[in-house]
Amino acid sequence: MTLDQLRAFVAIVEHGSIRAGARALGVAQSGLTQQLRRLEQSLGTTLLVRASSGVVLTEHGHILLTRARIILGECHRAEQEFDYLKGELQGSVNVGASSEACARLVPAALQQLRWAYPKVQVHLASGPSASLLSGIREGRLDFAVTLVSHASDMSDLSSTKIADSRPAILCRRGHALADATSIHALANAQWINTRPLGWSGTPSNRLGDWFAAHGMNEPHIAVTVDSLLDTLKLVAETDYLFLGPGFVVEDGTFTRSLKALDLRESIPHADIGLVQRTAVPLAPAARVFAAMLLSVNRERRARKPS
């Protein structure tokens, strides 16, 4: 097994076919096919099966993919370390960010990074907390700025608290429940969510935990949508309710179409944390960007009226 073989394997998977993988790596298709064949021979197994739609991972292929991404990621980080020792900061950073963290912290930190280190490229991945934490573990993300609660699985991860999240129950203006003052008025409401309810105590289950804490049946999730923007557009045009970040009705973007309910009961707490693997130090570019995010947060808190 060689690094070139692992690069070939990952490229084929991520781009969906041998032809597309070869194009992405800038090599001949026949050469990439040989690399894959040698990798499978060295492991004594089949990793990919060709299908009409591209390639499909076998069970053994799924196992190797996670390992391969971690190995290649660590090689990339090692190269960054030595470039940094030579006085250069370049390369790429893969960061996961929840919608709330992205809106409140990322733009200012990105601007600082672009001014100070223009050769560093940043890829932002959005999504629910559970998927971002998985991305860190699988080596797809260097770190994430996302929701963390007491029940989040952090056994191999460390988190630095950045801020408290500010969730709200959102509805369209003119909704029949727009003037509700208690959770009990929402018992029969239809909800939209970015994913199905998760485990008790985790960020993805805050709505379910909130209902359970007040002796109510589980809320009815009628629709799940991956994209926050698409979710907000649906909430603005339907009678679905949504437990989402309160900032969307504070910055003017959706102020005219959405309203946050003024309810007596507080929503279960979760922190916005900067999460990374415990045993693996961040590479220089990721380390610098993480420090900038923390600095932006400190500046925001210093400006906030006491």
C-alpha positions in Angstrom: 0.0 0.0 0.0 1.4 3.4 -1.0 0.3 7.0 -0.7 -0.2 7.2 -4.5 -2.5 4.2 -4.3 -4.5 5.8 -1.5 -4.7 9.1 -3.4 -6.0 7.2 -6.4 -8.6 5.4 -4.4 -9.9 8.5 -2.6 -10.0 10.5 -5.9 -12.0 7.8 -7.6 -14.5 7.7 -4.7 -14.8 11.4 -4.3 -15.2 12.2 -8.0 -17.5 9.2 -8.7 -15.6 7.4 -11.4 -12.1 6.5 -12.5 -12.3 8.9 -15.5 -13.3 11.8 -13.2 -10.7 10.8 -10.6 -7.9 10.7 -13.2 -9.0 14.1 -14.5 -8.9 15.6 -11.0 -5.4 14.2 -10.3 -4.1 15.1 -13.8 -3.1 11.5 -14.6 -4.0 9.0 -17.3 -7.1 6.9 -16.7 -5.1 3.7 -17.3 -2.5 4.8 -14.7 -5.2 5.3 -12.1 -6.8 2.0 -12.9 -3.4 0.3 -12.3 -3.0 2.1 -8.9 -6.4 0.9 -7.8 -5.7 -2.7 -9.0 -2.4 -2.8 -7.1 -4.0 -1.5 -4.0 -6.7 -4.2 -4.1 -4.0 -6.8 -4.8 -1.9 -5.7 -1.8 -5.0 -5.9 0.5 -6.4 -9.0 -1.1 -9.9 -7.6 -1.5 -12.2 -5.7 -3.8 -12.7 -2.0 -2.8 -14.9 -0.7 -5.6 -17.5 -2.1 -8.0 -18.3 -0.4 -11.2 -21.9 0.5 -11.8 -23.8 2.3 -14.5 -23.8 5.5 -12.3 -20.1 5.3 -11.5 -18.4 3.3 -8.8 -19.8 1.8 -5.6 -17.8 1.1 -2.4 -17.7 -2.4 -1.1 -17.8 -3.0 2.7 -14.0 -3.2 2.7 -13.9 -0.1 0.6 -15.9 1.9 3.2 -13.5 0.8 5.9 -10.4 1.8 3.9 -11.9 5.2 2.9 -12.0 6.5 6.4 -8.4 5.4 7.1 -7.2 6.7 3.8 -8.6 10.1 4.3 -7.0 10.3 7.8 -3.6 9.1 6.4 -3.6 11.6 3.5 -4.8 14.4 5.7 -2.0 13.8 8.1 0.5 13.8 5.2 -0.9 17.2 4.1 -0.6 18.6 7.6 3.0 17.4 7.9 3.8 19.2 4.6 2.2 22.3 6.0 4.3 22.1 9.2 7.6 22.1 7.2 6.4 24.9 4.9 5.6 26.9 8.0 9.1 26.2 9.4 10.5 27.7 6.2 8.5 30.9 6.8 5.6 30.1 4.5 1.9 29.6 5.5 -0.1 28.1 2.6 -2.2 25.1 1.9 -5.9 24.4 2.7 -8.1 24.3 5.7 -11.3 22.3 5.9 -13.6 23.8 8.6 -17.1 22.7 9.7 -19.4 25.5 10.9 -22.9 25.5 12.1 -25.2 28.1 10.6 -25.1 30.2 13.8 -21.3 30.1 14.2 -20.9 30.8 10.5 -23.0 33.9 10.7 -21.6 35.3 13.9 -17.9 34.5 13.6 -16.6 33.2 10.3 -16.9 36.3 8.0 -14.7 38.5 10.1 -12.1 35.7 10.7 -12.0 34.9 7.0 -11.3 38.5 6.2 -8.4 38.6 8.6 -7.0 35.3 7.2 -7.2 36.6 3.6 -5.4 39.8 4.5 -2.7 38.1 6.5 -2.2 34.8 4.5 -3.6 35.1 1.0 -2.1 31.7 0.0 -4.3 29.8 2.5 -7.5 28.4 1.0 -10.5 27.6 3.2 -13.3 25.2 2.6 -16.4 25.6 4.8 -18.7 22.6 5.4 -22.1 23.2 6.9 -24.5 20.8 8.6 -25.8 19.5 11.9 -23.4 19.0 14.8 -23.4 15.2 14.5 -22.2 15.2 10.9 -19.6 17.8 11.6 -18.2 15.8 14.5 -18.1 12.7 12.2 -16.2 14.8 9.6 -13.5 15.6 12.2 -13.2 11.9 13.2 -12.9 10.8 9.6 -10.2 13.4 8.7 -12.5 15.3 6.3 -12.4 18.4 8.6 -9.5 20.0 10.5 -11.9 21.3 13.1 -15.5 22.6 13.5 -17.3 25.4 15.2 -20.6 23.9 16.1 -23.1 23.1 18.8 -21.9 20.9 21.7 -24.1 19.7 24.6 -23.5 17.5 27.6 -24.6 14.4 25.7 -22.5 15.0 22.6 -20.0 12.1 22.1 -16.6 13.9 22.8 -14.6 10.8 23.8 -11.9 11.5 21.3 -12.5 15.2 20.7 -11.8 18.4 22.7 -13.9 21.5 22.6 -13.2 25.1 23.5 -16.4 27.0 24.4 -16.9 30.1 22.2 -20.4 31.3 23.1 -23.8 30.3 24.1 -26.2 29.5 21.2 -29.2 31.7 20.9 -32.0 29.4 19.6 -35.5 30.5 18.8 -38.8 29.1 17.6 -39.4 30.7 14.2 -42.6 31.0 12.2 -43.9 33.1 9.3 -45.3 36.5 10.1 -49.1 36.1 10.3 -48.9 32.5 11.5 -51.9 31.5 13.7 -49.3 30.7 16.5 -47.3 33.9 16.1 -48.6 35.3 19.4 -48.2 32.1 21.4 -46.6 32.5 24.8 -46.1 28.9 26.0 -44.8 25.7 24.6 -48.1 24.0 25.4 -49.8 26.1 22.6 -47.4 24.3 20.1 -48.5 20.8 21.0 -50.2 20.1 17.6 -47.9 22.2 15.4 -46.1 20.8 12.4 -42.4 21.2 12.4 -39.6 21.4 9.9 -36.1 20.5 10.9 -32.7 20.1 9.3 -32.6 16.4 10.2 -34.7 13.9 12.2 -34.6 14.2 16.0 -31.5 12.6 17.5 -30.4 11.2 20.8 -31.7 12.7 24.1 -29.4 15.5 25.3 -27.7 16.1 21.9 -28.0 19.4 19.9 -30.0 17.6 17.2 -32.7 16.6 19.7 -33.2 20.0 21.5 -36.7 20.2 20.2 -37.6 16.7 21.4 -35.9 17.3 24.8 -37.8 20.6 25.2 -41.1 18.9 24.7 -40.2 16.0 26.9 -39.1 18.3 29.7 -42.6 19.8 29.8 -44.4 16.4 29.8 -45.5 16.6 26.1 -45.5 14.1 23.4 -42.7 14.2 20.8 -43.2 17.0 18.3 -44.3 16.0 14.8 -41.4 16.6 12.3 -43.2 16.8 9.0 -40.3 17.8 6.8 -36.5 17.6 7.1 -34.3 19.8 4.9 -30.5 19.8 4.9 -30.0 23.5 3.9 -30.7 26.2 6.5 -31.6 28.7 3.7 -34.1 26.4 2.1 -35.6 25.6 5.6 -36.0 29.3 6.3 -37.7 29.9 2.9 -40.1 27.1 3.6 -40.9 28.4 7.1 -41.6 31.8 5.6 -44.0 30.4 3.1 -45.8 27.7 5.1 -47.3 27.0 8.5 -44.3 24.9 9.7 -42.5 26.0 12.8 -38.7 25.7 13.2 -36.3 25.6 16.1 -33.4 27.5 14.6 -30.8 30.2 15.3 -32.3 33.4 16.5 -29.8 35.6 14.5 -31.9 35.1 11.4 -34.5 37.5 12.7 -31.9 39.9 14.1 -29.8 40.8 11.1 -32.5 42.0 8.8 -32.3 39.1 6.2 -35.6 37.5 7.3 -37.0 40.1 9.6 -39.9 40.9 7.3 -40.9 37.4 6.7 -40.1 35.5 10.0 -40.9 36.0 13.6 -39.4 34.5 16.8 -42.0 33.4 19.3 -41.9 35.0 22.7 -42.3 32.0 24.9 -42.0 31.6 28.7 -40.1 28.3 28.6 -36.4 28.4 27.7 -35.0 26.0 25.1 -32.4 23.4 26.3 -28.9 24.8 26.4 -26.0 24.1 24.1 -22.6 25.7 23.6 -21.0 26.8 20.4 -17.6 25.2 20.7 -14.4 24.9 18.6 -14.0 21.2 18.3 -10.9 19.2 17.2 -9.3 15.8 17.6 -7.7 15.5 21.0 -4.6 13.5 20.0 -3.8 15.4 16.8 -2.5 19.0 16.8 -3.9 21.3 14.1 -1.7 22.0 11.1 -0.3 25.6 10.9 -3.0 27.1 8.6 -5.8 25.5 10.6 -4.2 26.6 13.9 -3.9 30.2 12.7 -7.5 30.3 11.4 -8.8 28.7 14.7 -6.9 31.4 16.7 -8.5 34.1 14.5 -12.0 32.7 15.2 -11.3 32.8 18.9 -9.9 36.4 18.6 -13.0 37.6 16.7 -15.2 36.1 19.4 -13.2 37.9 22.2 -13.6 41.2 20.3 -17.3 40.7 19.9 -17.7 40.0 23.6 -15.6 43.0 24.5 -17.9 45.2 22.4 -21.1 43.8 23.8 -22.7 46.1 26.4 -22.5 44.8 29.9 
